[in-house]
Amino acid sequence: MRAAVQHRYGPPSALESSEVAIPLPGRGDVLVQVGAASVHPGDYFVMTGKPYVVRLVFGLRRPRHGIPGRDLAGVVAAVGTDVTALRPGDEVFGWSTAGTLAEYACVPADNLVSVPADLSVMDAAAVPTSAMTALQALREIANVRPGQRVLVTGASGGVGSFAVQIAKAFGAEVTGVCSTRNVDLVRSLGADHVVDYTRTDFTRTEKRYDVILDNVEAQPLAAVRRVLTPTGTLIPNSGRGGRWIGPIGRIVTARVLSGFTRQHLKPFTSLGKRQDLLTLADLLTTGQVTPVIDRTYPLDEASGALRYVAAGHTRGKVVITV
């Protein structure tokens, strides 16, 4: 099968289009013929091995898995002996830790759910990691309730575009922060208010928010806290930071500050959860959430897709078609 393969940490040019063996599913696995896979900043961090802290998880000297990518959608080609809920021919989407930028991927059955009716495989591939991050931040970390005021920075990006829609589905009054070119897009996602950061600094306005999901972290914590209600929740979520430990320093600062204020500063790491994927499937089915696709690339141009994501200006998701 064809796959995007990397044998060392490095820039997107480290990826090579290669022929590799089709993986064999274990007892609880599903072999998926990949129709599409999406990429996000986390894939770029793993590919480059920077910040260096990621190497503790993904391999010290070289990537433990030579095929990058996490999210996918496609058709079940074969199932392991213990898999009973899925059958060959089923359309599924979900996530894998063994690489998805390939014609086939082995995925634990618990990481997959059926693609909702009328949703394309390309749209389904855009959902898992970014939408689960938005869902978990707003529901589990912030416990967003109807009538609350929620602000989302990076509202036109991968996580942000889902967060705006999910917050609206939860009944919140949503403000999205984005650049001038994305104002109409964020408004079309359902945002009640849109702040163009090239013209207005949201931290210097009079409005206060119950929840802030900060996907950009371009402002100091102290500045963002000024527009948080006295008992509000701030979720830093950019994933960026220093060369060695990435966002860990900022996370530690937020945790320490939380002990001295009634405000809740809650950085978090999203986790793949099948139940959350089912929740998202319901939101997709009812039309409350619609994936935003910025660009698509063929598998042989996976390096270009990751290079574009690394630039940090995507409108929604970048999807690789296989």
Summary of the structure (lengths in Angstrom):
residues: 322
radius of gyration: 19.4
end to end distance: 10.9
largest distance: 59.7
contacts: 1153
relative contact order: 0.17
helix: 32%
strand: 27%
